Amino acid sequence: MISLIFLGRAIFTISLYVLILRLWMQHARVNFHNPFTQFIVRITQPIIGPMRRVIPSIRRIDTATWMLFYGVALLKIIFISRFQLINAPLFTPYYLLFALAAMVHAIGHLIFWLLLFRAILSWVSRGQSVTDELLAQLTEPLIAPIRRIVPPIGMIDISFMIFVFILMFLNLLAIDFLGNLWLML
């Protein structure tokens, strides 16, 4: 049973990451000729395409993708409560708020992983690959304000470490407020 719970949580988490990437790539206006960007668009288009016919965008906000993102987060909360919590109801209105927490949790963790991959790739490829370009387009808006305050020290850019420290602090703050729910996400 533990392996099935792990598999279910992993599927929901990866689905949330893919939807976040789609929204983030649209917002950041990344290079859509990048193979990874095209992959994200292609795997989400069969669901988001029909949803866009029913749920139109509001100005530049892709409401269909945001609704799907919220729906997947809600399903993840229901899955977790059903299989990991003892005597949890199948549905309660609190799950609607918990889904927002799941969305924030997924965004924070994805930002962490993207920053980590960008830092590792900066040591290896030195900005020569399309992956570096995509990661820079996604993470530079987050890092640039910190870099303006704390410039690189010689060849070492500590803005990544500062941002990760902020993410870790916010994660611990969320644990203080949401406790085990945040840990289960």
The 8 nearest C-alpha neighbors of each residue, nearest first, counted from 0:
[[1, 3, 2, 4, 5, 82, 6, 83],
 [2, 0, 4, 3, 5, 6, 83, 82],
 [1, 3, 5, 0, 4, 6, 7, 8],
 [4, 2, 6, 0, 5, 1, 7, 8],
 [3, 5, 1, 7, 6, 2, 8, 0],
 [6, 4, 2, 8, 3, 7, 9, 1],
 [5, 7, 3, 9, 4, 8, 2, 10],
 [8, 6, 4, 10, 9, 5, 3, 11],
 [7, 9, 11, 5, 10, 6, 12, 4],
 [8, 10, 12, 6, 7, 11, 13, 5],
 [11, 9, 7, 13, 8, 12, 14, 6],
 [10, 12, 14, 8, 9, 13, 75, 15],
 [13, 11, 9, 15, 14, 10, 8, 16],
 [12, 14, 16, 10, 15, 11, 9, 17],
 [15, 13, 11, 17, 12, 16, 10, 18],
 [14, 16, 12, 18, 13, 17, 19, 11],
 [17, 15, 13, 19, 14, 18, 20, 12],
 [16, 18, 20, 14, 15, 19, 13, 21],
 [19, 17, 21, 15, 20, 16, 68, 22],
 [20, 18, 16, 22, 21, 17, 23, 15],
 [19, 21, 23, 17, 18, 22, 24, 16],
 [20, 22, 18, 24, 19, 23, 17, 25],
 [23, 21, 19, 25, 20, 24, 26, 18],
 [22, 24, 20, 26, 25, 21, 19, 27],
 [25, 23, 27, 21, 26, 29, 22, 28],
 [26, 24, 28, 22, 23, 27, 21, 29],
 [25, 27, 23, 24, 28, 22, 29, 59],
 [26, 28, 24, 29, 25, 23, 137, 136],
 [29, 27, 25, 26, 24, 30, 31, 23],
 [28, 30, 24, 27, 31, 136, 133, 25],
 [29, 31, 32, 33, 28, 133, 36, 136],
 [30, 32, 33, 36, 29, 37, 34, 28],
 [33, 31, 30, 34, 37, 36, 35, 29],
 [32, 34, 31, 36, 35, 30, 37, 129],
 [35, 33, 37, 36, 38, 32, 31, 129],
 [36, 34, 38, 37, 33, 39, 130, 133],
 [37, 35, 39, 33, 38, 34, 31, 40],
 [36, 38, 34, 40, 35, 39, 41, 31],
 [39, 37, 35, 41, 36, 40, 34, 42],
 [40, 38, 36, 37, 42, 41, 43, 35],
 [39, 41, 37, 43, 38, 42, 44, 36],
 [42, 40, 38, 44, 39, 43, 37, 45],
 [41, 43, 39, 40, 44, 38, 45, 46],
 [44, 42, 40, 41, 45, 46, 47, 39],
 [43, 45, 47, 48, 41, 46, 42, 40],
 [46, 44, 48, 43, 47, 42, 49, 41],
 [47, 45, 44, 48, 43, 49, 50, 42],
 [46, 48, 50, 44, 49, 45, 43, 51],
 [47, 49, 44, 51, 50, 46, 45, 52],
 [50, 48, 52, 51, 47, 46, 53, 45],
 [49, 51, 47, 53, 52, 48, 63, 54],
 [52, 50, 54, 48, 53, 55, 49, 63],
 [53, 51, 49, 50, 54, 55, 48, 63],
 [52, 54, 50, 51, 55, 49, 63, 48],
 [55, 53, 51, 63, 50, 52, 62, 56],
 [56, 54, 51, 53, 52, 57, 62, 63],
 [55, 57, 61, 62, 60, 58, 54, 59],
 [56, 58, 60, 59, 55, 62, 61, 54],
 [57, 59, 60, 56, 61, 55, 62, 26],
 [60, 58, 57, 61, 56, 26, 62, 25],
 [61, 59, 57, 58, 62, 56, 65, 26],
 [60, 62, 56, 63, 64, 59, 65, 57],
 [63, 61, 65, 56, 64, 60, 66, 54],
 [64, 62, 66, 65, 54, 51, 61, 50],
 [63, 65, 67, 66, 62, 61, 68, 47],
 [66, 64, 68, 62, 67, 63, 69, 61],
 [67, 65, 69, 63, 68, 64, 62, 70],
 [66, 68, 70, 64, 69, 65, 71, 63],
 [69, 67, 65, 71, 66, 70, 64, 18],
 [68, 70, 72, 66, 67, 71, 73, 65],
 [71, 69, 67, 73, 72, 68, 66, 74],
 [70, 72, 74, 68, 73, 69, 67, 75],
 [73, 71, 75, 98, 69, 70, 74, 101],
 [74, 72, 98, 70, 76, 75, 71, 69],
 [75, 73, 71, 77, 76, 72, 78, 70],
 [74, 76, 78, 72, 73, 77, 11, 79],
 [77, 75, 73, 79, 74, 78, 80, 98],
 [76, 78, 74, 80, 75, 79, 81, 73],
 [77, 79, 75, 81, 76, 80, 74, 82],
 [80, 78, 76, 83, 82, 81, 77, 75],
 [79, 81, 84, 77, 78, 83, 82, 87],
 [82, 80, 78, 79, 77, 83, 89, 84],
 [81, 83, 79, 80, 84, 78, 4, 85],
 [84, 82, 79, 80, 81, 85, 4, 78],
 [85, 83, 80, 87, 82, 81, 86, 79],
 [84, 86, 87, 83, 82, 81, 80, 88],
 [87, 85, 84, 88, 81, 80, 89, 83],
 [86, 88, 85, 84, 80, 81, 89, 90],
 [89, 87, 90, 86, 91, 81, 80, 77],
 [88, 90, 81, 87, 77, 91, 80, 78],
 [91, 89, 88, 77, 94, 92, 93, 87],
 [90, 92, 93, 94, 88, 89, 95, 87],
 [93, 91, 94, 95, 90, 96, 97, 98],
 [94, 92, 95, 91, 96, 97, 90, 98],
 [93, 95, 97, 92, 96, 91, 98, 76],
 [94, 96, 93, 98, 97, 92, 73, 99],
 [97, 95, 99, 98, 94, 93, 100, 92],
 [96, 98, 94, 100, 99, 95, 93, 101],
 [99, 97, 73, 101, 72, 96, 95, 100],
 [100, 98, 102, 96, 97, 101, 103, 95],
 [99, 101, 97, 103, 98, 102, 104, 96],
 [102, 100, 98, 104, 99, 103, 72, 105],
 [101, 103, 99, 105, 100, 104, 72, 106],
 [104, 102, 106, 100, 105, 101, 107, 99],
 [105, 103, 101, 107, 102, 106, 100, 108],
 [104, 106, 102, 108, 107, 103, 109, 101],
 [107, 105, 103, 109, 104, 108, 110, 102],
 [108, 106, 110, 104, 105, 109, 103, 111],
 [107, 109, 111, 105, 110, 106, 104, 112],
 [108, 110, 112, 106, 111, 107, 105, 113],
 [109, 111, 113, 107, 108, 112, 114, 106],
 [112, 110, 108, 114, 109, 113, 115, 107],
 [113, 111, 115, 109, 114, 110, 116, 108],
 [112, 114, 116, 110, 115, 111, 117, 109],
 [115, 113, 117, 111, 112, 116, 110, 118],
 [114, 116, 112, 118, 113, 117, 111, 119],
 [117, 115, 113, 119, 118, 114, 120, 112],
 [116, 118, 114, 120, 115, 119, 134, 121],
 [117, 119, 121, 115, 116, 120, 114, 122],
 [118, 120, 116, 121, 122, 117, 115, 123],
 [121, 119, 123, 117, 122, 118, 124, 116],
 [122, 120, 125, 118, 119, 123, 124, 117],
 [121, 123, 120, 119, 125, 124, 118, 117],
 [124, 122, 120, 121, 125, 119, 126, 118],
 [123, 125, 120, 126, 127, 121, 122, 128],
 [124, 126, 121, 127, 123, 122, 120, 131],
 [127, 125, 131, 124, 128, 121, 132, 120],
 [126, 128, 124, 125, 131, 129, 132, 130],
 [129, 127, 130, 131, 126, 132, 124, 125],
 [128, 130, 132, 131, 133, 33, 127, 126],
 [131, 129, 133, 128, 132, 134, 35, 33],
 [132, 130, 134, 128, 126, 129, 133, 135],
 [131, 133, 129, 135, 130, 134, 136, 128],
 [134, 132, 136, 130, 135, 131, 129, 137],
 [135, 133, 137, 131, 136, 132, 138, 117],
 [134, 136, 132, 139, 138, 133, 137, 131],
 [137, 135, 133, 134, 139, 138, 29, 132],
 [136, 138, 134, 135, 139, 133, 27, 140],
 [139, 137, 135, 141, 140, 136, 134, 142],
 [138, 140, 142, 135, 141, 143, 136, 137],
 [141, 139, 143, 138, 142, 137, 144, 136],
 [142, 140, 139, 138, 143, 144, 145, 162],
 [141, 143, 139, 145, 140, 144, 146, 158],
 [142, 144, 146, 145, 140, 139, 141, 147],
 [145, 143, 147, 146, 142, 148, 141, 140],
 [144, 146, 148, 147, 143, 142, 158, 149],
 [145, 147, 143, 150, 149, 148, 144, 158],
 [148, 146, 144, 145, 149, 150, 143, 142],
 [147, 149, 145, 146, 150, 144, 143, 158],
 [150, 148, 146, 147, 145, 151, 158, 157],
 [151, 149, 146, 147, 148, 152, 156, 158],
 [152, 150, 156, 155, 153, 157, 154, 149],
 [153, 151, 155, 154, 156, 150, 157, 149],
 [152, 154, 155, 151, 156, 150, 157, 149],
 [153, 155, 152, 156, 151, 157, 150, 122],
 [156, 154, 152, 151, 153, 157, 158, 150],
 [155, 157, 151, 158, 152, 154, 159, 150],
 [156, 158, 160, 159, 155, 161, 151, 152],
 [157, 159, 161, 160, 146, 156, 145, 162],
 [160, 158, 162, 157, 161, 163, 142, 114],
 [161, 159, 163, 157, 158, 162, 164, 156],
 [160, 162, 164, 158, 159, 163, 165, 157],
 [161, 163, 165, 159, 164, 160, 158, 166],
 [162, 164, 166, 160, 165, 161, 167, 159],
 [163, 165, 161, 167, 162, 166, 160, 168],
 [166, 164, 162, 168, 163, 167, 169, 161],
 [167, 165, 163, 169, 164, 168, 170, 162],
 [168, 166, 170, 164, 165, 169, 163, 171],
 [167, 169, 165, 171, 170, 166, 172, 164],
 [170, 168, 172, 166, 171, 167, 173, 165],
 [169, 171, 167, 173, 168, 172, 166, 174],
 [172, 170, 174, 168, 173, 169, 167, 175],
 [171, 173, 169, 175, 174, 170, 168, 176],
 [172, 174, 176, 170, 175, 171, 177, 169],
 [173, 175, 178, 171, 177, 172, 176, 181],
 [176, 174, 172, 173, 178, 177, 171, 170],
 [175, 177, 173, 174, 178, 172, 181, 171],
 [178, 176, 174, 181, 173, 180, 175, 179],
 [179, 177, 174, 180, 175, 181, 176, 182],
 [178, 180, 182, 181, 183, 177, 174, 184],
 [179, 181, 183, 182, 178, 177, 184, 174],
 [182, 180, 184, 179, 183, 177, 178, 174],
 [181, 183, 179, 180, 184, 178, 174, 177],
 [184, 182, 180, 181, 179, 79, 83, 178],
 [183, 181, 182, 101, 180, 104, 76, 79]]
